[in-house]
Structure formats: structure tokens, C-alpha cells
Amino acid sequence: MSTITLRLPDDLLKEASLKAEYLHMSRSDYIRKAVENFNKEIRELEKRKRLIAISKKVRQESLEINADFEMVEHDIKA
């Protein structure tokens, strides 16, 4: 495990210390968990953005396929 030096505003550090104490964990564990949770949140955001992009691509392809079927159905009726 690596070690880092982190500068935080006094009020943020105080709040982190109080929250860690409340949860019966060390301040380091609290901050580590906060970074893990934020990383997870960002991964989920990235995944959501990829799914939206894929969905838009599939939707466009689906519209094109539906248009092709519509032309075939029109030809059959004629």
C-alpha cells in the first residue's frame, strides 16, 4: 500500500475526523473508503454514459430496419 500526503481545508478534515469517529474507524480508513466510493460512483457514471451512447446507436439502427420493413410491407400490399 502506498502513502500519500493530502492537504485538506481544516473544516473538511474536522468533519472527516468526526464522521470517522462516529463510525468507529480511523480517519485514514474513512478517507480511503470515501475515495473508493467516489471511484465507484465515477465508474457507474462512465458505464451509464456508454450505455446511453450504445442505446442511441441501436435506436438509430432499429429505426432504419423498421423503415426497411415498412417498404417491404408496402411492396407486398401493392
N, CA, C and O atoms as CSV, one atom per row, in Angstrom:
chain,resi,resn,atom,element,x,y,z
A,1,MET,N,N,0.851,-1.173,0.000
A,1,MET,CA,C,0.000,0.000,0.000
A,1,MET,C,C,0.896,1.235,0.000
A,1,MET,O,O,1.886,1.308,0.728
A,2,SER,N,N,0.524,2.197,-0.830
A,2,SER,CA,C,1.297,3.439,-0.935
A,2,SER,C,C,0.811,4.464,0.079
A,2,SER,O,O,-0.303,4.377,0.594
A,3,THR,N,N,1.661,5.422,0.347
A,3,THR,CA,C,1.339,6.509,1.261
A,3,THR,C,C,1.297,7.807,0.472
A,3,THR,O,O,2.123,8.028,-0.414
A,4,ILE,N,N,0.329,8.672,0.795
A,4,ILE,CA,C,0.239,9.982,0.150
A,4,ILE,C,C,0.160,11.064,1.224
A,4,ILE,O,O,-0.185,10.803,2.376
A,5,THR,N,N,0.486,12.264,0.815
A,5,THR,CA,C,0.268,13.429,1.658
A,5,THR,C,C,-0.891,14.185,1.046
A,5,THR,O,O,-0.918,14.424,-0.162
A,6,LEU,N,N,-1.838,14.559,1.869
A,6,LEU,CA,C,-3.067,15.173,1.382
A,6,LEU,C,C,-3.327,16.458,2.148
A,6,LEU,O,O,-3.326,16.468,3.379
A,7,ARG,N,N,-3.544,17.517,1.434
A,7,ARG,CA,C,-3.884,18.789,2.078
A,7,ARG,C,C,-5.392,19.001,1.947
A,7,ARG,O,O,-5.950,18.964,0.850
A,8,LEU,N,N,-6.033,19.224,3.087
A,8,LEU,CA,C,-7.476,19.452,3.119
A,8,LEU,C,C,-7.769,20.724,3.889
A,8,LEU,O,O,-7.032,21.077,4.810
A,9,PRO,N,N,-8.835,21.415,3.524
A,9,PRO,CA,C,-9.250,22.556,4.348
A,9,PRO,C,C,-9.558,22.059,5.767
A,9,PRO,O,O,-10.029,20.936,5.953
A,10,ASP,N,N,-9.291,22.895,6.744
A,10,ASP,CA,C,-9.467,22.498,8.140
A,10,ASP,C,C,-10.873,21.978,8.427
A,10,ASP,O,O,-11.038,20.974,9.120
A,11,ASP,N,N,-11.887,22.662,7.894
A,11,ASP,CA,C,-13.259,22.244,8.183
A,11,ASP,C,C,-13.573,20.870,7.574
A,11,ASP,O,O,-14.304,20.083,8.175
A,12,LEU,N,N,-13.032,20.580,6.401
A,12,LEU,CA,C,-13.252,19.278,5.774
A,12,LEU,C,C,-12.556,18.173,6.561
A,12,LEU,O,O,-13.120,17.096,6.753
A,13,LEU,N,N,-11.347,18.434,7.011
A,13,LEU,CA,C,-10.614,17.457,7.810
A,13,LEU,C,C,-11.311,17.217,9.150
A,13,LEU,O,O,-11.399,16.082,9.618
A,14,LYS,N,N,-11.799,18.285,9.754
A,14,LYS,CA,C,-12.506,18.144,11.032
A,14,LYS,C,C,-13.763,17.296,10.847
A,14,LYS,O,O,-14.043,16.412,11.656
A,15,GLU,N,N,-14.509,17.562,9.794
A,15,GLU,CA,C,-15.724,16.783,9.535
A,15,GLU,C,C,-15.385,15.315,9.270
A,15,GLU,O,O,-16.064,14.422,9.776
A,16,ALA,N,N,-14.346,15.063,8.485
A,16,ALA,CA,C,-13.925,13.687,8.213
A,16,ALA,C,C,-13.530,12.992,9.515
A,16,ALA,O,O,-13.859,11.824,9.722
A,17,SER,N,N,-12.834,13.699,10.379
A,17,SER,CA,C,-12.433,13.125,11.668
A,17,SER,C,C,-13.649,12.782,12.522
A,17,SER,O,O,-13.701,11.715,13.136
A,18,LEU,N,N,-14.619,13.680,12.561
A,18,LEU,CA,C,-15.832,13.435,13.345
A,18,LEU,C,C,-16.637,12.265,12.785
A,18,LEU,O,O,-17.136,11.429,13.538
A,19,LYS,N,N,-16.759,12.213,11.470
A,19,LYS,CA,C,-17.503,11.112,10.843
A,19,LYS,C,C,-16.797,9.780,11.069
A,19,LYS,O,O,-17.447,8.770,11.337
A,20,ALA,N,N,-15.493,9.774,10.962
A,20,ALA,CA,C,-14.724,8.546,11.192
A,20,ALA,C,C,-14.903,8.074,12.633
A,20,ALA,O,O,-15.100,6.887,12.892
A,21,GLU,N,N,-14.833,9.014,13.556
A,21,GLU,CA,C,-15.023,8.674,14.969
A,21,GLU,C,C,-16.420,8.096,15.192
A,21,GLU,O,O,-16.585,7.097,15.893
A,22,TYR,N,N,-17.411,8.728,14.595
A,22,TYR,CA,C,-18.801,8.263,14.704
A,22,TYR,C,C,-18.940,6.827,14.193
A,22,TYR,O,O,-19.683,6.026,14.761
A,23,LEU,N,N,-18.223,6.513,13.126
A,23,LEU,CA,C,-18.288,5.183,12.521
A,23,LEU,C,C,-17.294,4.195,13.139
A,23,LEU,O,O,-17.196,3.050,12.699
A,24,HIS,N,N,-16.562,4.641,14.154
A,24,HIS,CA,C,-15.572,3.795,14.840
A,24,HIS,C,C,-14.514,3.261,13.873
A,24,HIS,O,O,-14.185,2.075,13.866
A,25,MET,N,N,-14.002,4.169,13.068
A,25,MET,CA,C,-12.928,3.807,12.143
A,25,MET,C,C,-11.872,4.899,12.183
A,25,MET,O,O,-12.123,6.008,12.653
A,26,SER,N,N,-10.711,4.574,11.691
A,26,SER,CA,C,-9.650,5.590,11.654
A,26,SER,C,C,-9.969,6.614,10.570
A,26,SER,O,O,-10.724,6.342,9.637
A,27,ARG,N,N,-9.389,7.773,10.711
A,27,ARG,CA,C,-9.576,8.808,9.702
A,27,ARG,C,C,-9.038,8.340,8.353
A,27,ARG,O,O,-9.632,8.620,7.312
A,28,SER,N,N,-7.921,7.632,8.375
A,28,SER,CA,C,-7.355,7.101,7.126
A,28,SER,C,C,-8.315,6.133,6.448
A,28,SER,O,O,-8.515,6.191,5.235
A,29,ASP,N,N,-8.912,5.232,7.249
A,29,ASP,CA,C,-9.888,4.293,6.684
A,29,ASP,C,C,-11.095,5.031,6.116
A,29,ASP,O,O,-11.615,4.676,5.058
A,30,TYR,N,N,-11.529,6.059,6.834
A,30,TYR,CA,C,-12.675,6.849,6.381
A,30,TYR,C,C,-12.377,7.512,5.030
A,30,TYR,O,O,-13.185,7.443,4.105
A,31,ILE,N,N,-11.226,8.145,4.930
A,31,ILE,CA,C,-10.847,8.828,3.687
A,31,ILE,C,C,-10.635,7.813,2.566
A,31,ILE,O,O,-11.025,8.071,1.428
A,32,ARG,N,N,-10.029,6.670,2.863
A,32,ARG,CA,C,-9.833,5.614,1.873
A,32,ARG,C,C,-11.190,5.143,1.340
A,32,ARG,O,O,-11.370,4.974,0.134
A,33,LYS,N,N,-12.133,4.936,2.252
A,33,LYS,CA,C,-13.473,4.490,1.860
A,33,LYS,C,C,-14.165,5.561,1.010
A,33,LYS,O,O,-14.865,5.238,0.051
A,34,ALA,N,N,-13.971,6.820,1.359
A,34,ALA,CA,C,-14.567,7.915,0.585
A,34,ALA,C,C,-14.031,7.919,-0.843
A,34,ALA,O,O,-14.793,8.112,-1.791
A,35,VAL,N,N,-12.728,7.709,-1.002
A,35,VAL,CA,C,-12.124,7.656,-2.339
A,35,VAL,C,C,-12.655,6.446,-3.098
A,35,VAL,O,O,-12.971,6.545,-4.284
A,36,GLU,N,N,-12.754,5.303,-2.419
A,36,GLU,CA,C,-13.305,4.101,-3.068
A,36,GLU,C,C,-14.732,4.346,-3.543
A,36,GLU,O,O,-15.087,3.978,-4.662
A,37,ASN,N,N,-15.550,4.966,-2.697
A,37,ASN,CA,C,-16.945,5.238,-3.064
A,37,ASN,C,C,-17.041,6.215,-4.225
A,37,ASN,O,O,-17.880,6.044,-5.109
A,38,PHE,N,N,-16.194,7.235,-4.233
A,38,PHE,CA,C,-16.215,8.196,-5.322
A,38,PHE,C,C,-15.758,7.543,-6.627
A,38,PHE,O,O,-16.328,7.805,-7.686
A,39,ASN,N,N,-14.728,6.692,-6.551
A,39,ASN,CA,C,-14.285,5.962,-7.747
A,39,ASN,C,C,-15.396,5.081,-8.294
A,39,ASN,O,O,-15.601,5.011,-9.505
A,40,LYS,N,N,-16.115,4.406,-7.399
A,40,LYS,CA,C,-17.237,3.557,-7.817
A,40,LYS,C,C,-18.319,4.402,-8.495
A,40,LYS,O,O,-18.868,4.002,-9.522
A,41,GLU,N,N,-18.621,5.557,-7.926
A,41,GLU,CA,C,-19.622,6.456,-8.497
A,41,GLU,C,C,-19.217,6.894,-9.909
A,41,GLU,O,O,-20.056,6.937,-10.810
A,42,ILE,N,N,-17.952,7.214,-10.100
A,42,ILE,CA,C,-17.465,7.636,-11.417
A,42,ILE,C,C,-17.522,6.477,-12.406
A,42,ILE,O,O,-17.899,6.672,-13.561
A,43,ARG,N,N,-17.149,5.258,-11.962
A,43,ARG,CA,C,-17.242,4.085,-12.847
A,43,ARG,C,C,-18.679,3.866,-13.301
A,43,ARG,O,O,-18.923,3.562,-14.469
A,44,GLU,N,N,-19.639,4.019,-12.377
A,44,GLU,CA,C,-21.053,3.852,-12.722
A,44,GLU,C,C,-21.511,4.941,-13.689
A,44,GLU,O,O,-22.303,4.673,-14.593
A,45,LEU,N,N,-21.024,6.151,-13.509
A,45,LEU,CA,C,-21.354,7.248,-14.421
A,45,LEU,C,C,-20.801,6.956,-15.812
A,45,LEU,O,O,-21.491,7.158,-16.811
A,46,GLU,N,N,-19.560,6.482,-15.879
A,46,GLU,CA,C,-18.960,6.139,-17.172
A,46,GLU,C,C,-19.744,5.013,-17.849
A,46,GLU,O,O,-19.986,5.056,-19.055
A,47,LYS,N,N,-20.135,4.019,-17.075
A,47,LYS,CA,C,-20.918,2.903,-17.612
A,47,LYS,C,C,-22.259,3.404,-18.148
A,47,LYS,O,O,-22.683,3.002,-19.231
A,48,ARG,N,N,-22.924,4.275,-17.397
A,48,ARG,CA,C,-24.211,4.831,-17.813
A,48,ARG,C,C,-24.061,5.607,-19.125
A,48,ARG,O,O,-24.907,5.498,-20.013
A,49,LYS,N,N,-22.987,6.388,-19.245
A,49,LYS,CA,C,-22.756,7.151,-20.475
A,49,LYS,C,C,-22.521,6.225,-21.664
A,49,LYS,O,O,-23.003,6.493,-22.765
A,50,ARG,N,N,-21.773,5.126,-21.445
A,50,ARG,CA,C,-21.540,4.156,-22.531
A,50,ARG,C,C,-22.851,3.490,-22.944
A,50,ARG,O,O,-23.104,3.299,-24.133
A,51,LEU,N,N,-23.685,3.135,-21.961
A,51,LEU,CA,C,-24.970,2.501,-22.277
A,51,LEU,C,C,-25.885,3.453,-23.039
A,51,LEU,O,O,-26.591,3.029,-23.954
A,52,ILE,N,N,-25.880,4.718,-22.678
A,52,ILE,CA,C,-26.690,5.703,-23.396
A,52,ILE,C,C,-26.218,5.826,-24.839
A,52,ILE,O,O,-27.037,5.865,-25.757
A,53,ALA,N,N,-24.904,5.887,-25.046
A,53,ALA,CA,C,-24.354,6.000,-26.402
A,53,ALA,C,C,-24.717,4.770,-27.231
A,53,ALA,O,O,-25.107,4.895,-28.392
A,54,ILE,N,N,-24.590,3.588,-26.641
A,54,ILE,CA,C,-24.932,2.359,-27.362
A,54,ILE,C,C,-26.422,2.326,-27.658
A,54,ILE,O,O,-26.829,1.927,-28.749
A,55,SER,N,N,-27.231,2.738,-26.707
A,55,SER,CA,C,-28.682,2.756,-26.888
A,55,SER,C,C,-29.077,3.666,-28.049
A,55,SER,O,O,-29.941,3.315,-28.852
A,56,LYS,N,N,-28.441,4.839,-28.135
A,56,LYS,CA,C,-28.742,5.754,-29.241
A,56,LYS,C,C,-28.363,5.138,-30.577
A,56,LYS,O,O,-29.086,5.290,-31.561
A,57,LYS,N,N,-27.228,4.439,-30.615
A,57,LYS,CA,C,-26.790,3.796,-31.849
A,57,LYS,C,C,-27.774,2.698,-32.252
A,57,LYS,O,O,-28.166,2.604,-33.416
A,58,VAL,N,N,-28.169,1.873,-31.288
A,58,VAL,CA,C,-29.110,0.783,-31.572
A,58,VAL,C,C,-30.462,1.355,-31.988
A,58,VAL,O,O,-31.110,0.820,-32.887
A,59,ARG,N,N,-30.888,2.431,-31.346
A,59,ARG,CA,C,-32.171,3.053,-31.686
A,59,ARG,C,C,-32.162,3.519,-33.138
A,59,ARG,O,O,-33.135,3.303,-33.861
A,60,GLN,N,N,-31.076,4.154,-33.572
A,60,GLN,CA,C,-30.976,4.619,-34.954
A,60,GLN,C,C,-31.023,3.439,-35.921
A,60,GLN,O,O,-31.717,3.492,-36.937
A,61,GLU,N,N,-30.287,2.376,-35.607
A,61,GLU,CA,C,-30.290,1.196,-36.460
A,61,GLU,C,C,-31.673,0.559,-36.487
A,61,GLU,O,O,-32.111,0.074,-37.531
A,62,SER,N,N,-32.353,0.555,-35.369
A,62,SER,CA,C,-33.700,-0.001,-35.291
A,62,SER,C,C,-34.667,0.801,-36.152
A,62,SER,O,O,-35.521,0.221,-36.822
A,63,LEU,N,N,-34.547,2.120,-36.143
A,63,LEU,CA,C,-35.402,2.962,-36.986
A,63,LEU,C,C,-35.171,2.660,-38.462
A,63,LEU,O,O,-36.115,2.610,-39.250
A,64,GLU,N,N,-33.908,2.458,-38.827
A,64,GLU,CA,C,-33.586,2.137,-40.212
A,64,GLU,C,C,-34.159,0.777,-40.612
A,64,GLU,O,O,-34.679,0.621,-41.716
A,65,ILE,N,N,-34.064,-0.194,-39.722
A,65,ILE,CA,C,-34.614,-1.526,-40.006
A,65,ILE,C,C,-36.131,-1.462,-40.113
A,65,ILE,O,O,-36.713,-2.084,-41.002
A,66,ASN,N,N,-36.776,-0.721,-39.224
A,66,ASN,CA,C,-38.233,-0.570,-39.295
A,66,ASN,C,C,-38.655,0.080,-40.611
A,66,ASN,O,O,-39.664,-0.303,-41.204
A,67,ALA,N,N,-37.883,1.058,-41.060
A,67,ALA,CA,C,-38.187,1.702,-42.342
A,67,ALA,C,C,-38.060,0.698,-43.480
A,67,ALA,O,O,-38.872,0.708,-44.405
A,68,ASP,N,N,-37.046,-0.173,-43.425
A,68,ASP,CA,C,-36.892,-1.215,-44.447
A,68,ASP,C,C,-38.085,-2.161,-44.447
A,68,ASP,O,O,-38.601,-2.502,-45.511
A,69,PHE,N,N,-38.526,-2.588,-43.275
A,69,PHE,CA,C,-39.685,-3.476,-43.181
A,69,PHE,C,C,-40.940,-2.788,-43.718
A,69,PHE,O,O,-41.762,-3.415,-44.386
A,70,GLU,N,N,-41.079,-1.518,-43.427
A,70,GLU,CA,C,-42.236,-0.769,-43.899
A,70,GLU,C,C,-42.269,-0.742,-45.422
A,70,GLU,O,O,-43.335,-0.871,-46.023
A,71,MET,N,N,-41.106,-0.576,-46.046
A,71,MET,CA,C,-41.041,-0.561,-47.507
A,71,MET,C,C,-41.414,-1.944,-48.049
A,71,MET,O,O,-42.129,-2.034,-49.046
A,72,VAL,N,N,-40.949,-3.013,-47.418
A,72,VAL,CA,C,-41.268,-4.367,-47.860
A,72,VAL,C,C,-42.757,-4.630,-47.717
A,72,VAL,O,O,-43.377,-5.188,-48.622
A,73,GLU,N,N,-43.336,-4.235,-46.594
A,73,GLU,CA,C,-44.775,-4.430,-46.388
A,73,GLU,C,C,-45.575,-3.644,-47.431
A,73,GLU,O,O,-46.595,-4.125,-47.923
A,74,HIS,N,N,-45.124,-2.462,-47.759
A,74,HIS,CA,C,-45.823,-1.649,-48.769
A,74,HIS,C,C,-45.758,-2.335,-50.131
A,74,HIS,O,O,-46.746,-2.350,-50.865
A,75,ASP,N,N,-44.597,-2.904,-50.472
A,75,ASP,CA,C,-44.436,-3.602,-51.744
A,75,ASP,C,C,-45.336,-4.840,-51.820
A,75,ASP,O,O,-45.876,-5.140,-52.885
A,76,ILE,N,N,-45.504,-5.558,-50.714
A,76,ILE,CA,C,-46.319,-6.768,-50.679
A,76,ILE,C,C,-47.789,-6.401,-50.910
A,76,ILE,O,O,-48.494,-7.120,-51.618
A,77,LYS,N,N,-48.253,-5.317,-50.338
A,77,LYS,CA,C,-49.652,-4.895,-50.473
A,77,LYS,C,C,-49.938,-4.414,-51.889
A,77,LYS,O,O,-51.083,-4.481,-52.336
A,78,ALA,N,N,-48.945,-3.939,-52.593
A,78,ALA,CA,C,-49.159,-3.354,-53.916
A,78,ALA,C,C,-49.302,-4.388,-54.975
A,78,ALA,O,O,-49.488,-4.052,-56.145
